[in-house]
Amino acid sequence: MDTLTQPKIANSHPLAGATMVLGSYVASGLFLAFMMHRHGGYRWLPAAAFGAVSIALFYMVFDLWFRVPLAKGPLEAALGL
């Protein structure tokens, strides 16, 4: 595959490349909040609240219940999660 046809995840969407830097949980919450605000017409506070609640649920389901850790970033490392 040459370099012109190779998929580049960081160029597909700005928040897709953020997963590698921020981790899955934070990037998912930011993505949900952004999409709710932009495409759903929600204000920033409800969108951010939904993003925060959803990443808390993602953490409980994947890390605690299924014991399948997702990619963690520096924020999770700082919090000791």
N, C-alpha and C positions, 0 to 999 in steps of 0.2 A: 504494500500500500504506500503510495507516495504521500508527501506531506500536504498536498492540496486536498486529498480526499480523506485524510485521517480525521476522525472526530476529535474535537477539542472541547472538553467539558467546560473549561473556564470561559470559553467564548460563546457557548450556547446560551447562557443566561448568567447575569452577574452574580446571582445568589447561588448558582450551582457550584461555582468555584469557591464560594465561601465555606462549603462543607469541609474542604480540606484544611482550611485555616481555623474556622470557628468550631468545627465538630458538627455532628448530625443534629443534635438537639437544638442548639442555638440557631443554626442555619435554617432548620425547619420552622422554628417559631418566627423568625424574621420573614421567611418566605410566606407563611400563612398570613401574618399581619399585613405585609405589603400587598398581597393579592386581594385580601378582604378590603383594604382601603382603596386600591386602584380599580378593581373590577367590580367589587360589591357595593361600593359607595359608602362603606362604613367610615365613621370617624376614627381617628388614630387611637383613642383610648379604648373603645370596645375591641378594635382589631388587635391591639397589643395585649389586652387582657385575654382574649381568646388564644392568641399565640402562646402566652405564658402558661395558661391552663393546659393547652394541648401538649406542650413539651413536658409538662409535669406528668401527664397521663402516659405519654410515650415512654418516659423514663420508668414509670412504675410497671408498665406492661412488659417492655423489652428487658430492662436490666434486672428488675426485682422478681417478676413472676416467671418469665420465660428464660431468664439468665442468658440472654443473647445480647452482649454489650455492643452498642453501636459506636461509631467513631466519635471519640471525645476530643474536645479542643482544650485550650488553656483555661477557659472559665470553669469547666468541670474539674480540671486538675486543681485549680486554686480553691474550689469549694470542697474538694476531697470526695467527689462522687465517683 
